[in-house]
Amino acid sequence: MDLLRKLVDSDRALHTWLWASLICNMGIIVTGAVVRITGSGLGCPTWPQCTDDSYVPTARSASTAPSSSATAC
């Protein structure tokens, strides 16, 4: 219990958590920028059609679309 109180009950602990959060968030921003600049992300450049056959509607999806939207109300 004393360790938990030491981690959250003082101004020094608040400042420590603040700086730790700031450093972690800056790390996330920097690594995201590196991925963006280098183009090494895993996403598709032509999303949502990543390949020629990835966005082709099928007979099943076309026939169930109107009924699912009608029953949603």
C-alpha positions in Angstrom: 0.0 0.0 0.0 2.8 2.4 0.7 4.3 1.8 -2.7 1.0 2.6 -4.4 0.6 5.7 -2.3 4.1 6.8 -3.2 3.3 6.3 -6.9 0.2 8.5 -7.0 -0.1 10.7 -3.9 2.5 13.5 -4.4 3.4 16.3 -6.7 6.6 14.6 -7.6 4.7 11.5 -8.7 2.4 13.7 -10.8 5.4 15.3 -12.5 7.0 11.9 -13.1 3.8 10.5 -14.7 3.5 13.7 -16.8 7.0 13.4 -18.2 6.7 9.7 -18.7 3.5 10.2 -20.6 5.0 13.1 -22.7 8.0 11.0 -23.6 5.9 8.0 -24.6 3.6 10.1 -26.7 6.4 11.8 -28.4 7.9 8.4 -29.2 4.7 7.3 -30.8 4.5 10.5 -32.9 8.1 10.1 -34.0 7.8 6.5 -34.9 4.6 7.2 -36.8 6.3 9.9 -38.7 9.2 7.7 -39.6 6.7 5.0 -40.9 4.8 7.6 -42.9 7.9 9.2 -44.4 9.6 6.0 -45.3 6.4 4.5 -46.7 6.9 1.3 -44.7 3.3 1.0 -43.4 1.3 -2.1 -43.9 -1.8 -0.4 -45.4 -2.9 -0.5 -49.0 -2.2 2.6 -51.1 -5.5 2.1 -53.0 -7.7 1.3 -50.0 -10.4 -0.1 -49.9 -9.6 -1.9 -53.2 -6.2 -3.4 -52.3 -6.4 -5.9 -55.1 -8.5 -6.3 -58.2 -10.9 -8.8 -56.6 -11.0 -7.4 -53.0 -13.9 -5.0 -53.5 -16.2 -6.9 -55.8 -19.7 -7.5 -54.5 -21.0 -11.0 -54.5 -24.5 -12.2 -55.1 -24.9 -13.0 -51.4 -23.9 -9.6 -50.1 -26.0 -7.8 -52.7 -29.1 -9.8 -51.8 -28.7 -9.4 -48.0 -28.0 -5.6 -48.0 -31.5 -4.4 -48.4 -33.0 -6.8 -45.9 -30.4 -6.0 -43.2 -31.0 -2.2 -43.6 -34.7 -2.7 -43.4 -34.6 -4.7 -40.2 -32.1 -2.3 -38.5 -34.9 0.1 -37.7 
